[in-house]
Amino acid sequence: MDLHRTFRALADPTRLRILNLLLNEPACVCDLAATLGLPQPLVSRHLAYLRSVGLVHDRRSGTRVNYSVALDSEKAQALGVFLRRAFRGEPFDEDLQRRRRKTADRLVVIGEAS
């Protein structure tokens, strides 16, 4: 983990919001964009940056690419612990609540289709 590049990646508020969501559960670009209220190309660009510095992994699942936080090394795990604590409170809690509502709404719609 290159600390200089890692901290440059953490210097952007949008990338912090994305990491906050991904620390709680993996997500695809479309879910992150909907939760954050941002255009998908912008979210994709930030995810590419986070991936290039080794902070996130991507995994293809059908037509979607799911992203998750990379906690492969001891340094990355320590950073994950720090970020979880740092993300407590506003505005990060608002993003998590919005994500939970969108997930719950989607489950209701799927349940109604059955």
N, C-alpha and C positions, 0 to 999 in steps of 0.2 A: 504494500500500500504506500503510494507516494503521498506523503502528508501535504505537501504544497498543493498538488492537484486536487486532493480530497477537500481541503479547506476552501479552495477556490470554488469547487462544486457546491459546497455548503453555503456560499456567500449569496446565493440567489434565493429570494423568498418563495418563488414558485417551486424550485427544486426541493426546498425544505418541506413545503406542503405535500409534495408528491411522496417524499420519503416518509413523512408522518403516516400517510395512508398505507403505504406499502409495508411499513413496520407492523401494521395490524393484520393485513391480509394481502395476498397477491391480487393483482388487478390488471385488466387490459387497458389500452389507451382510451377506448371509448368510455369505459366506466370512470376513469380518472378525469377525463375531459368533462363529462357530465357532472361529476361531483364538484369539481373546481370551477365550473362555469367558464372554461377556457376552450379555445378552438383545438381540435385534435392535432393539427400540424405543430402547434406550439408545444403541446404536451409531448408529442413524439420527439421533438427536438431536444427538450429537456431530458427525456428518458435516454436518448442517445448519448447525451453528455454524461449523465450519471453512469451509464453502462461503460463508456469509454474510460472512466476513472475507476471502474470496478466496484461501484457502490450498489449496482443492481444487476440482476441476471434476467435474461429473457428465456421463455420456453414456449414453443409453438404448440397450440392446442387446436387442431383443425385450422380454421381460417383466422383465428385470433392468436395474438402473442400476449402471453401473461408475463407480468413483471413482478419480481420479488426482490427484497433487499438481500444483498450478498453479505453473508456473515461467515465467510469461509475461514478467516484467520483470527488469531487472538486479538489483533488490533481492531479488526472489523467488529468483532463481538463487543469489545470495550466501547467502541464508537456507538454501536447499537444501544447499549445500556445508557450511555450518556444522552443520546438523542431521545430515547423514550422518556427520560426524566425532563429534558428540556422542552419537549413538546406538550407537556401538561399545561392546560390553560388555553386562553384565547390566543390567536384565532384558530389554533390547531384543533381544539375540541369541536368547533363549529363544523369543520370539514368532516370529522369522524361522524358526527351526528347526521350530517347531510348524506354521507355515504350509507349509513345504516338505514335511513329512511328510504333511499333509492333502492337498496337491496330488498327491504321489506315490501315496498310497492311492487317490485318486479315479481317477488314470490307470490303476492296476492293475485297478480294478473295471470301468472302461470297456473295457480290453483283454480282460478275461475275458468280457464280454458279446458280443464279436465272434465 
